[in-house]
Amino acid sequence: MARIGAKSTTGWKATISVAMSNYIEAGSIIAIATSLAFWQQEFGFSDSFTGVLAALSANAFGAAIGAIIGGPLCDRLGRKFIYTYDLMIYMAGVLVAAFAVNQWMLLAAFIVTGIAVGAGVPASWTYIAEEAPDDKRAAHVGTAQLAWSIGPMIGFLLAALLVPLGLLGSRIIFLHLFVVAFVTWWMRQGLAESKRWKASQDDTTKVSLGGKGLKALFSRKQNLTALLFLVGVYGFWNTVAGQAGIFMPRVYTAAGLTDSQQQFFLQALLWGFTVLGTYFGFMRFADRMSRRVLYFIGAVMGIAGWVVLVYVPASTFTMLAFAVLWGFASGIGAQAFYGLWTAELFSTRYRASAQGVLFFAARVMVGVLSYGFPVWLNSMGLHGLGALLIGILSVALLVGTIWAPDTQGKTLEQIEEERYRSSSREKLTV
């Protein structure tokens, strides 16, 4: 099969250009996480309103709305349409947040930014997978996860360094995201459309896959089982990761680490291990070793990290152990596999729609827990709420390990043939 993509934008150049959006998307979640206490102090809103801000932001419902809109549009109008215009909305959102003067202006900014993040994720992960060489698909998809990890690492590091400035430091972090988003938008203007998507629009000779978009997505049994599988993997894992992303400073306080600057440095260290896990774990081995085994290793490490944080008495060792275990596990864990398996298990005709549905479901799950998380942390304590988080992670471990699909080393077209057209349906278990 010929290489996919225009000559000037194939391979790593296209991958990195699109993956940069993951830096600013994840960075916006961290900007919110590190600024919530400052905003609350400045505007005087309650813990309940803090939960509303978190629930409607890029971390939860805001992103969910963007994903359910952006995914189908990406399949209908093309990958390029979304990644060309989406960042304009994002830039407007973070700019309003940077200059917010009251809690309602802040809420509007968080919602707009969240919608932009949700719309951009299906396009970026889908485009990267479609442009990647078939024998290095995990390595290329892992680049999106790498950028997603670098964003929070730098975000928390900036937050730690700017703590003495208080809310002004948080405003500077949002402005930094605006600048990076503008540069990314400018870089991506020269990218060509995905040739796999273009070919799917003219595909009239092959056996019908039931049309395009959401209607077609939900019309096939193979799609429904894959959606359920990926909700079990990513939806459950991300419900915990979403709370860690935005409420981790409060969790550290409950665990005994109360200094804000130390919390932010620890989070920067944690995300540094996520970067290492992504590069040296997922990107290096997910194309070469058993994905089932690699996924299991990451899931077990993640659970071990939370067990240490919740049940082992607070100490420097405890905090560092959590940072290493949860950080590295996140690099080789459910989100990277979600980006890979979602690209592989669905037809090009509705691949981005599937991404949108799954991201919508995952962010709704985060939003439900986020709405009450600050209050429940106070009422239940870390032990009570921590036990719930560990139970949720255990579901993701079991689902991903038991039903991991056999897609390694196959072209997207070969996987599509096996799943939708071949009589040998047993080749793929999901």
C-alpha positions as CSV (number, residue, x, y, z in Angstrom):
1,M,0.0,0.0,0.0
2,A,1.3,3.5,-0.9
3,R,2.2,5.8,1.9
4,I,-0.8,7.9,3.1
5,G,-0.6,11.7,3.1
6,A,0.9,14.4,0.9
7,K,4.6,14.4,0.4
8,S,5.3,17.5,2.5
9,T,3.3,16.3,5.5
10,T,3.7,12.6,5.8
11,G,5.4,10.6,8.6
12,W,6.6,12.3,11.7
13,K,6.2,15.9,10.5
14,A,2.4,15.4,10.1
15,T,2.2,13.5,13.4
16,I,4.1,16.1,15.4
17,S,2.1,19.0,13.9
18,V,-1.2,17.5,14.8
19,A,0.0,16.1,18.2
20,M,0.9,19.6,19.4
21,S,-2.8,20.2,19.9
22,N,-2.7,17.6,22.7
23,Y,-0.1,19.7,24.5
24,I,-2.4,22.7,24.8
25,E,-5.6,20.6,25.4
26,A,-4.0,18.8,28.3
27,G,-2.3,22.0,29.4
28,S,-5.7,23.8,29.7
29,I,-6.9,21.1,32.2
30,I,-3.8,21.7,34.3
31,A,-4.2,25.4,34.0
32,I,-7.6,25.0,35.5
33,A,-6.4,22.6,38.2
34,T,-3.6,24.8,39.4
35,S,-5.7,28.0,39.4
36,L,-9.0,26.8,41.0
37,A,-7.9,27.7,44.5
38,F,-6.7,31.1,43.4
39,W,-10.0,31.8,41.5
40,Q,-12.0,30.6,44.5
41,Q,-10.1,32.9,46.8
42,E,-10.4,35.9,44.5
43,F,-14.1,35.5,43.6
44,G,-15.3,33.9,46.8
45,F,-17.3,31.0,45.3
46,S,-18.1,27.8,47.2
47,D,-16.8,24.2,46.8
48,S,-20.0,23.4,45.0
49,F,-19.3,26.0,42.4
50,T,-15.8,24.8,42.1
51,G,-17.3,21.4,41.2
52,V,-19.5,23.1,38.6
53,L,-16.4,24.8,37.0
54,A,-14.5,21.5,36.9
55,A,-17.5,19.5,35.6
56,L,-18.2,22.0,32.7
57,S,-14.6,22.5,31.8
58,A,-12.2,20.8,29.3
59,N,-11.9,18.0,31.9
60,A,-15.5,16.9,31.7
61,F,-18.8,18.1,30.2
62,G,-17.4,20.9,28.1
63,A,-15.1,18.5,26.3
64,A,-17.9,15.9,26.1
65,I,-20.1,18.4,24.2
66,G,-17.2,19.3,21.9
67,A,-16.4,15.6,21.2
68,I,-20.0,14.6,20.3
69,I,-20.1,17.6,17.9
70,G,-16.6,17.4,16.5
71,G,-16.4,13.7,15.9
72,P,-19.2,13.4,13.4
73,L,-18.2,16.7,11.8
74,C,-14.7,15.3,11.4
75,D,-16.1,12.3,9.4
76,R,-18.5,14.5,7.4
77,L,-16.3,17.5,6.5
78,G,-12.8,16.0,7.0
79,R,-10.0,15.9,9.5
80,K,-8.5,19.1,8.2
81,F,-11.7,21.1,8.7
82,I,-11.6,20.5,12.5
83,Y,-7.9,21.0,13.1
84,T,-8.0,24.2,11.0
85,Y,-10.8,26.0,12.9
86,D,-10.9,24.3,16.3
87,L,-7.9,26.1,17.7
88,M,-9.6,29.5,17.0
89,I,-12.3,28.6,19.4
90,Y,-9.7,27.3,21.9
91,M,-7.7,30.6,21.7
92,A,-10.8,32.6,22.4
93,G,-11.6,30.5,25.5
94,V,-8.2,30.7,27.1
95,L,-7.9,34.4,26.4
96,V,-11.2,35.1,28.2
97,A,-10.0,32.9,31.1
98,A,-6.8,34.9,31.4
99,F,-8.7,38.1,31.8
100,A,-11.7,36.9,33.7
101,V,-13.1,39.4,36.3
102,N,-15.8,37.3,37.9
103,Q,-16.9,33.7,38.3
104,W,-19.4,33.8,35.4
105,M,-16.9,35.0,32.9
106,L,-14.6,32.2,34.2
107,L,-17.3,29.6,33.7
108,A,-18.0,30.8,30.2
109,A,-14.3,30.6,29.4
110,F,-14.0,27.1,30.8
111,I,-17.0,25.9,28.8
112,V,-15.8,27.4,25.5
113,T,-12.3,26.0,26.0
114,G,-13.8,22.6,26.9
115,I,-15.8,22.4,23.7
116,A,-12.8,23.2,21.7
117,V,-10.7,20.6,23.4
118,G,-13.4,18.0,22.9
119,A,-13.8,18.7,19.2
120,G,-10.0,18.6,18.6
121,V,-9.3,15.3,20.2
122,P,-11.2,13.0,17.7
123,A,-9.6,14.8,14.8
124,S,-6.0,14.7,16.1
125,W,-6.0,11.0,17.3
126,T,-7.8,9.9,14.1
127,Y,-5.5,11.8,11.7
128,I,-2.3,10.6,13.4
129,A,-3.4,6.9,13.2
130,E,-4.5,7.3,9.5
131,E,-1.2,8.9,8.6
132,A,1.0,6.5,10.5
133,P,3.0,3.6,8.9
134,D,1.2,0.3,9.7
135,D,4.2,-1.2,11.5
136,K,4.7,1.9,13.6
137,R,1.2,2.9,14.3
138,A,1.5,2.7,18.1
139,A,4.7,4.8,18.0
140,H,2.9,7.5,16.1
141,V,-0.3,7.4,18.1
142,G,2.0,7.5,21.2
143,T,3.2,10.9,20.1
144,A,-0.2,12.4,20.9
145,Q,0.0,10.8,24.3
146,L,3.6,12.2,24.7
147,A,2.4,15.7,23.9
148,W,-0.6,15.3,26.2
149,S,2.0,14.4,29.0
150,I,4.4,17.2,28.2
151,G,1.6,19.8,28.5
152,P,0.8,19.0,32.1
153,M,4.5,18.6,33.0
154,I,5.3,22.1,31.8
155,G,2.0,23.4,33.2
156,F,2.6,22.2,36.7
157,L,6.3,23.3,36.6
158,L,5.1,26.8,35.5
159,A,2.5,26.8,38.3
160,A,5.1,25.9,40.9
161,L,7.5,28.6,39.7
162,L,4.6,31.2,39.6
163,V,3.0,30.4,43.0
164,P,4.4,33.6,44.5
165,L,2.5,35.6,42.0
166,G,-0.8,34.0,43.1
167,L,-3.7,34.5,40.6
168,L,-1.5,36.6,38.3
169,G,0.7,33.5,37.8
170,S,-2.4,31.5,36.7
171,R,-3.4,34.2,34.3
172,I,0.1,34.0,32.8
173,I,-0.3,30.2,32.3
174,F,-3.5,30.7,30.3
175,L,-1.8,33.3,28.2
176,H,1.1,30.9,27.5
177,L,-1.5,28.4,26.2
178,F,-2.9,31.1,23.9
179,V,0.5,31.7,22.4
180,V,1.3,28.0,21.9
181,A,-2.2,27.5,20.4
182,F,-1.6,30.3,17.9
183,V,1.8,28.9,16.9
184,T,0.3,25.4,16.5
185,W,-2.6,26.8,14.4
186,W,-0.2,28.5,12.2
187,M,2.0,25.4,11.8
188,R,-1.0,23.2,10.9
189,Q,-2.3,25.3,8.0
190,G,-0.1,23.5,5.5
191,L,-1.2,20.0,6.4
192,A,-3.0,17.9,3.8
193,E,-6.3,16.1,4.3
194,S,-6.1,12.5,5.4
195,K,-6.0,10.4,2.2
196,R,-7.7,7.5,3.9
197,W,-10.6,9.8,4.7
198,K,-10.7,11.1,1.1
199,A,-10.6,7.5,-0.2
200,S,-13.5,6.6,2.0
201,Q,-15.7,9.3,0.5
202,D,-15.2,7.8,-2.9
203,D,-15.5,4.2,-1.8
204,T,-18.4,3.0,-3.9
205,T,-17.0,-0.3,-5.1
206,K,-16.5,-2.0,-1.8
207,V,-19.1,-3.8,0.3
208,S,-21.2,-1.2,2.2
209,L,-20.4,-0.6,5.8
210,G,-23.8,0.8,6.5
211,G,-23.2,4.5,5.6
212,K,-21.4,7.1,7.5
213,G,-21.5,9.0,10.8
214,L,-23.3,8.2,14.0
215,K,-26.2,6.3,12.4
216,A,-23.9,3.9,10.7
217,L,-21.7,3.6,13.8
218,F,-24.6,2.3,15.9
219,S,-26.0,0.1,13.2
220,R,-23.3,-2.6,13.4
221,K,-22.8,-5.2,16.2
222,Q,-19.1,-5.0,15.8
223,N,-19.2,-1.3,16.5
224,L,-21.4,-1.6,19.6
225,T,-19.2,-4.3,21.2
226,A,-16.1,-2.2,20.4
227,L,-17.7,0.9,22.0
228,L,-18.6,-1.0,25.1
229,F,-15.0,-2.5,25.3
230,L,-13.4,1.0,25.0
231,V,-15.7,2.6,27.5
232,G,-14.6,-0.2,29.9
233,V,-11.0,0.6,29.2
234,Y,-10.9,4.3,28.8
235,G,-14.1,5.5,30.4
236,F,-13.4,3.9,33.7
237,W,-9.7,4.7,33.8
238,N,-10.3,8.3,32.7
239,T,-12.9,8.8,35.4
240,V,-10.0,8.5,37.9
241,A,-7.4,10.3,35.8
242,G,-9.8,13.2,35.3
243,Q,-10.1,13.7,39.1
244,A,-6.3,13.4,39.4
245,G,-5.9,15.9,36.6
246,I,-8.0,18.7,38.1
247,F,-8.3,17.9,41.8
248,M,-4.9,16.4,42.6
249,P,-3.8,19.4,44.7
250,R,-6.8,18.8,47.0
251,V,-6.0,15.0,47.1
252,Y,-2.4,15.8,48.1
253,T,-3.7,18.1,50.9
254,A,-6.0,15.3,52.1
255,A,-3.0,12.9,52.1
256,G,-0.8,15.3,54.1
257,L,1.1,17.4,51.6
258,T,-0.3,20.9,52.0
259,D,2.3,23.2,50.5
260,S,1.0,24.3,47.0
261,Q,4.4,24.8,45.5
262,Q,5.5,21.3,46.6
263,Q,2.3,19.9,45.2
264,F,2.9,21.5,41.8
265,F,6.5,20.3,41.7
266,L,5.4,16.8,42.6
267,Q,2.8,16.9,39.8
268,A,5.5,18.1,37.4
269,L,7.6,15.1,38.4
270,L,4.7,12.7,38.0
271,W,4.0,13.9,34.5
272,G,7.7,13.7,33.8
273,F,7.4,10.0,34.5
274,T,4.3,9.9,32.2
275,V,6.5,11.3,29.5
276,L,9.1,8.6,30.2
277,G,6.5,5.9,30.3
278,T,5.0,7.0,27.0
279,Y,8.3,7.2,25.1
280,F,10.2,4.3,26.6
281,G,7.2,2.1,27.3
282,F,4.3,2.6,24.9
283,M,6.1,4.1,21.8
284,R,9.0,1.6,22.0
285,F,7.1,-1.6,22.8
286,A,3.4,-1.4,21.8
287,D,4.3,-2.3,18.2
288,R,6.7,-5.1,19.2
289,M,5.5,-6.9,22.3
290,S,2.1,-8.3,23.5
291,R,-0.2,-5.4,23.9
292,R,-2.2,-7.3,26.4
293,V,0.8,-7.8,28.6
294,L,1.9,-4.1,28.3
295,Y,-1.6,-2.9,29.1
296,F,-1.8,-5.2,32.2
297,I,1.6,-3.9,33.4
298,G,0.4,-0.3,33.2
299,A,-2.9,-1.0,34.8
300,V,-1.4,-2.8,37.8
301,M,1.2,0.0,38.3
302,G,-1.6,2.6,38.3
303,I,-3.6,0.7,40.9
304,A,-0.5,0.2,43.0
305,G,0.2,3.9,43.0
306,W,-3.2,4.8,44.3
307,V,-3.0,2.0,47.0
308,V,0.2,3.6,48.2
309,L,-1.2,7.1,48.2
310,V,-4.4,6.2,50.0
311,Y,-3.4,3.6,52.5
312,V,0.3,4.1,53.3
313,P,1.0,6.8,55.9
314,A,2.0,10.1,54.3
315,S,5.8,10.7,53.8
316,T,8.2,11.8,51.2
317,F,8.7,8.2,50.1
318,T,4.9,7.8,49.7
319,M,4.5,10.8,47.5
320,L,7.5,9.9,45.3
321,A,6.3,6.3,45.0
322,F,2.9,7.5,43.9
323,A,4.4,9.9,41.4
324,V,6.6,7.1,39.9
325,L,3.9,4.4,39.8
326,W,0.9,6.5,38.6
327,G,3.0,8.6,36.3
328,F,4.7,5.8,34.5
329,A,1.5,3.8,34.4
330,S,-0.3,6.7,32.7
331,G,2.3,6.7,30.0
332,I,1.7,3.0,29.0
333,G,-1.9,2.9,30.2
334,A,-5.4,3.2,29.0
335,Q,-5.4,6.6,27.2
336,A,-2.6,5.6,24.8
337,F,-4.3,2.3,24.1
338,Y,-7.6,4.0,23.7
339,G,-6.1,6.3,21.0
340,L,-4.7,3.2,19.3
341,W,-7.6,0.8,19.6
342,T,-10.2,3.4,18.6
343,A,-8.4,4.0,15.4
344,E,-8.1,0.3,14.7
345,L,-11.5,-1.0,15.6
346,F,-13.7,1.3,13.5
347,S,-14.1,2.0,9.8
348,T,-12.6,5.2,8.3
349,R,-16.2,6.2,7.5
350,Y,-17.0,6.7,11.2
351,R,-13.7,6.5,13.0
352,A,-13.8,10.1,14.3
353,S,-17.5,9.7,15.2
354,A,-16.5,6.7,17.4
355,Q,-13.8,8.8,18.9
356,G,-16.3,11.5,19.6
357,V,-18.9,9.2,21.2
358,L,-16.2,7.6,23.4
359,F,-14.7,10.8,24.5
360,F,-18.2,12.1,25.2
361,A,-18.9,9.1,27.4
362,A,-15.6,9.3,29.2
363,R,-15.9,13.0,29.9
364,V,-19.5,12.6,31.1
365,M,-18.3,10.0,33.5
366,V,-15.6,12.4,34.7
367,G,-18.1,15.2,35.0
368,V,-20.5,13.2,37.2
369,L,-17.7,12.4,39.7
370,S,-16.2,15.9,39.4
371,Y,-19.4,17.6,40.3
372,G,-19.3,16.1,43.8
373,F,-15.6,15.3,44.2
374,P,-14.6,18.3,46.3
375,V,-17.5,17.8,48.7
376,W,-17.1,14.0,48.9
377,L,-13.4,14.3,49.6
378,N,-14.3,16.4,52.6
379,S,-17.1,14.2,53.8
380,M,-15.8,10.7,53.0
381,G,-12.1,11.4,53.4
382,L,-9.3,10.1,51.3
383,H,-9.7,6.5,52.4
384,G,-13.4,6.3,51.5
385,L,-13.1,8.1,48.1
386,G,-9.8,6.5,47.4
387,A,-11.3,3.0,47.7
388,L,-13.9,4.0,45.1
389,L,-11.2,5.3,42.7
390,I,-9.2,2.0,43.1
391,G,-12.4,0.0,42.4
392,I,-13.0,2.0,39.2
393,L,-9.4,1.4,38.0
394,S,-9.8,-2.3,38.7
395,V,-12.7,-2.5,36.2
396,A,-10.5,-0.9,33.5
397,L,-7.7,-3.4,34.3
398,L,-10.0,-6.4,33.8
399,V,-11.7,-5.2,30.7
400,G,-8.6,-4.2,28.8
401,T,-6.6,-7.3,29.8
402,I,-9.3,-9.9,29.1
403,W,-10.7,-8.4,25.8
404,A,-7.6,-6.8,24.2
405,P,-8.0,-7.1,20.4
406,D,-5.5,-8.8,18.1
407,T,-4.7,-5.9,15.8
408,Q,-1.0,-5.6,16.1
409,G,1.0,-5.4,12.8
410,K,-2.1,-5.2,10.6
411,T,-3.1,-2.4,8.3
412,L,-6.2,-0.4,9.0
413,E,-7.7,-1.8,5.8
414,Q,-6.9,-5.4,6.8
415,I,-8.5,-4.9,10.2
416,E,-11.5,-3.4,8.6
417,E,-11.8,-6.3,6.2
418,E,-11.6,-8.8,9.1
419,R,-14.1,-7.0,11.2
420,Y,-16.7,-6.0,8.7
421,R,-16.4,-8.2,5.6
422,S,-14.6,-11.4,6.4
423,S,-16.6,-14.5,7.3
424,S,-13.9,-15.2,9.8
425,R,-15.3,-12.9,12.5
426,E,-13.5,-14.8,15.2
427,K,-10.2,-13.2,14.2
428,L,-11.0,-10.2,16.3
429,T,-12.7,-10.7,19.7
430,V,-14.0,-7.2,20.1
